[in-house]
Amino acid sequence: MSAPTHLRPLPPGPSGPRARVTTAAGTRLHWWALALPALAFGLLLLLLAGSGEAHAATGEVSGLVQVAEQLLRAVG
């Protein structure tokens, strides 16, 4: 047995050019919504591009590891 549904009509919204601006502003992206994925993609691309110069066999430390160690020494 199905229950009856009653839909309430939506109240009339504002009309005119100002209504379009209000709805358009609600759908804009924040700056970080595009910047953070682009930054993550760039960093991953750099990591992949630098993987051809791996120093695992020779025991040398990469530049990224050296920078991380310096940051840890400065913070800690």
C-alpha positions in Angstrom: 0.0 0.0 0.0 1.6 3.3 -1.1 1.4 6.4 1.0 0.2 9.6 -0.7 2.8 12.3 -1.2 2.1 16.0 -1.1 4.6 18.2 -2.8 4.7 21.8 -1.7 5.3 24.4 -4.4 8.5 26.3 -4.2 8.2 30.0 -3.3 8.7 32.3 -6.3 12.3 33.5 -6.5 13.6 37.0 -7.4 13.5 37.9 -11.0 15.6 40.2 -13.1 19.4 40.5 -13.7 20.2 40.3 -10.0 18.7 36.8 -9.7 21.1 35.5 -12.3 24.1 37.0 -10.5 23.0 35.4 -7.2 22.7 31.9 -8.8 26.0 32.3 -10.7 27.9 33.2 -7.6 26.6 30.1 -5.8 28.2 27.8 -8.4 31.7 29.4 -8.6 34.7 27.4 -7.5 37.1 28.6 -4.9 40.6 29.3 -6.0 42.0 26.3 -4.1 39.5 23.9 -5.7 41.6 24.2 -8.9 45.0 25.1 -7.4 45.4 22.1 -5.1 44.7 19.4 -7.6 47.0 21.1 -10.1 49.7 21.4 -7.5 49.4 17.7 -6.6 49.5 16.7 -10.3 52.7 18.8 -10.8 54.4 17.3 -7.7 53.6 13.8 -8.8 54.8 14.5 -12.3 58.1 15.8 -10.9 58.5 12.7 -8.8 57.9 10.5 -11.8 60.2 12.5 -14.0 63.0 12.3 -11.4 62.7 8.6 -10.8 65.0 7.8 -13.7 67.9 9.2 -11.7 67.3 6.9 -8.8 70.4 6.5 -6.5 69.2 3.5 -4.6 72.0 1.2 -5.9 74.8 3.6 -5.1 73.6 4.6 -1.7 73.5 8.3 -2.5 70.7 10.4 -1.0 68.4 12.2 -3.4 67.9 16.0 -3.3 64.3 15.5 -2.1 65.5 13.4 0.9 68.2 16.0 1.7 65.6 18.8 1.7 63.3 16.8 3.9 66.1 16.1 6.4 67.0 19.8 6.5 63.4 20.7 7.2 63.2 18.2 10.0 66.4 19.5 11.5 65.1 23.1 11.4 61.7 22.2 12.9 63.0 19.7 15.5 
